[in-house]
Amino acid sequence: MEQENNQNIYLEAPDSHKGMAIGSLICSLICCCSGGIVSIISIITGIMAIKYANETEKLVAMGGDYMEQAKEASSKAGFYTNLTYFLFALWTIIGILVILLGGFSAISAISNLFS
């Protein structure tokens, strides 16, 4: 006779990505000092990453039946964290290119070519 006992099943808690989410938001705030739509979007995605990281921790604390939802929230937190770092890197590369091309006057000159 086979006995089923669900109480002895231990599910691995998903990573909340909270530390990385906070780090990505800090990078976004540094990037925000230079302005631009990319930096504003990266701040929004950083906030979303922290929101889902907190949700993951809350669902893990509730345990049991909420582990599947915690995995989904962890996946979203990881996605938004990576997206925020990507946007930060993109904006940093754009900033370096602007400096190498002679600052914003170079961008102005390039935009005048197309007008």
VMD Tcl script that draws the C-alpha trace (Angstrom):
set ca {
  {0.00 0.00 0.00}
  {1.45 3.30 -1.08}
  {1.00 6.23 1.21}
  {0.98 9.78 -0.05}
  {2.24 12.40 2.34}
  {2.46 15.91 0.92}
  {3.82 17.37 4.16}
  {7.29 15.92 3.55}
  {7.76 17.64 0.21}
  {10.20 20.54 0.42}
  {10.18 23.00 -2.42}
  {13.25 25.07 -3.14}
  {12.57 28.76 -2.62}
  {13.23 30.85 -5.74}
  {15.77 33.65 -5.66}
  {14.15 37.03 -5.10}
  {16.88 39.00 -6.98}
  {16.39 41.79 -4.44}
  {20.06 42.76 -4.10}
  {20.51 42.91 -7.86}
  {17.27 44.86 -8.23}
  {18.42 47.47 -5.72}
  {21.79 47.68 -7.46}
  {20.12 48.16 -10.84}
  {17.93 50.94 -9.45}
  {20.99 52.70 -8.01}
  {22.69 52.48 -11.42}
  {19.55 53.90 -13.01}
  {19.49 56.81 -10.59}
  {23.12 57.57 -11.43}
  {22.21 57.40 -15.12}
  {19.20 59.66 -14.53}
  {21.53 62.54 -13.71}
  {22.38 62.74 -17.39}
  {18.71 62.78 -18.37}
  {17.06 61.14 -21.32}
  {14.17 58.80 -21.90}
  {16.34 55.70 -21.53}
  {17.27 56.67 -17.98}
  {13.65 57.33 -17.04}
  {12.60 53.96 -18.43}
  {15.42 52.24 -16.56}
  {14.24 53.82 -13.29}
  {10.75 52.48 -13.93}
  {12.07 48.99 -14.68}
  {14.26 49.16 -11.57}
  {11.22 49.94 -9.44}
  {9.34 47.06 -11.07}
  {12.27 44.73 -10.29}
  {12.17 45.69 -6.61}
  {8.38 45.28 -6.55}
  {8.59 41.73 -7.89}
  {11.55 40.91 -5.59}
  {9.47 41.96 -2.58}
  {6.52 39.98 -3.89}
  {8.76 36.91 -4.25}
  {9.94 37.20 -0.66}
  {6.37 37.64 0.57}
  {5.12 34.58 -1.32}
  {8.06 32.44 -0.16}
  {7.29 33.43 3.43}
  {3.69 32.30 2.93}
  {5.10 28.96 1.73}
  {3.31 25.87 0.49}
  {0.77 26.61 -2.19}
  {2.32 29.96 -3.07}
  {5.65 28.61 -4.34}
  {4.52 28.52 -7.96}
  {3.48 32.17 -7.76}
  {6.79 32.95 -6.05}
  {8.65 31.37 -8.99}
  {6.70 33.54 -11.43}
  {7.41 36.69 -9.40}
  {11.09 35.71 -9.18}
  {11.22 35.28 -12.94}
  {9.70 38.74 -13.45}
  {12.10 40.27 -10.91}
  {15.04 38.74 -12.76}
  {13.72 39.97 -16.11}
  {13.23 43.56 -14.94}
  {16.61 43.54 -13.17}
  {18.39 42.42 -16.34}
  {16.42 44.90 -18.45}
  {17.40 47.72 -16.10}
  {21.09 46.80 -16.28}
  {20.83 46.57 -20.07}
  {19.28 50.04 -20.32}
  {21.94 51.41 -17.98}
  {24.68 49.90 -20.15}
  {23.03 51.21 -23.31}
  {22.80 54.74 -21.91}
  {26.41 54.56 -20.72}
  {27.59 53.52 -24.18}
  {25.60 56.33 -25.76}
  {27.13 58.79 -23.31}
  {30.66 57.60 -24.09}
  {29.99 57.89 -27.83}
  {28.69 61.43 -27.38}
  {31.85 62.39 -25.49}
  {34.06 60.77 -28.11}
  {32.23 62.49 -30.94}
  {32.74 65.92 -29.42}
  {29.82 66.34 -27.10}
  {26.34 67.49 -27.86}
  {27.51 69.89 -30.54}
  {28.39 66.83 -32.61}
  {24.87 65.50 -32.18}
  {23.49 68.88 -33.17}
  {25.65 68.91 -36.28}
  {24.59 65.38 -37.20}
  {20.91 66.22 -36.72}
  {21.33 69.29 -38.94}
  {22.51 67.02 -41.74}
  {19.14 65.29 -41.80}
  {16.98 68.42 -41.57}
}
mol new
graphics top color blue
foreach p $ca { graphics top sphere $p radius 0.5 }
foreach p [lrange $ca 0 end-1] q [lrange $ca 1 end] { graphics top cylinder $p $q radius 0.2 }
display resetview
